């Protein structure tokens, strides 16, 4: 696991919000998500995503699909709702 990659506990929170592939579960979904997050953290060009995460074009394609499907918005809303529930905050 590279510095900044999701821990097992963090992954358990994120994974339910990520969509399945067209033919079922996506192999290396966690690696793809970590790659997109790495790119967000560094602000580098997509072509500079480290090879350990896979092809930059595969990572970029996953980002495009997730962005178009509203995945990041659902993830943020889910994380906010989940933390509110843990803290006992009512809406």
N, C-alpha and C positions, 0 to 999 in steps of 0.2 A: 504494500500500500504506500503510495507516494504522500508526501506531506500535503495536507489539505484535502485528501480524499475522505469520503464519508466513512465514519466508523460503522460497525455493525448495527449499533443502536440507532444511529442517524438514518442508515439505509432502511431499517424497518419502518421508520416514519415516512420516508419519501416514496418508497416503492409502490404503495397502493395507489398513488396519484399518477403514476406513469402508465401510458396506454400500452396495451398488448400490440404485438405486430399483426400484420394482416393474416398471418398463418399461425398465430399463437404467441407464446412467450418469446421475447427477443433475447438471443444469446448475448451475453456480455452487456446487458442493459446497465448494470451498475458502472461498468467501465465507461460506457458512453455518457452517462450522466456526470460522472466525475470529470470527464474530458470537457464537457460543456461548462461545468462549474470552474474548471481550471482556466478556460478561456475567458470567462466573465471576470475572474479574479485578476488575471494578468493584463487583460485588454489587448492581447497580441492579435496579429492577423490570424485568420483560421488556418492558413497554411503552416503556421509555426506551432500548432498543437503538437506536443511530443508524440513520437511514433509509438511509445508504450501504451497510448490510448487507442491506437489504431489509425487508420487512414483519416486525414483531416477532412476529406470529402464525405466520409461516412459520418463523422462527428457533426459536420455542418448540416448534412441531410437530416440527422436526428433532431438537431436544434430547429431547423425549419419546420419539420412536421409537428414538433411539440409546440412551437410558437403559434403556428396556424390553428392548431386544435385547442388552444387556450390552456395547455397543460401547466404552464408556469403560473398562470392566474389561479387555476384550481389548486395547485400546490400551495401557493401563498395563502389563499383563503382557508384551506384545510389546516395549515400549520397555525394560523391565527386562531381558528375555531378550536383546535385541539389544545392550544396553550391556554385559551380562555376557560375551557372545560377543566383543565388541570388546576387552574388557579381559582376556580369557583366563580368566575365572572359571568354575570348574566347579561344578555343583550336586550 
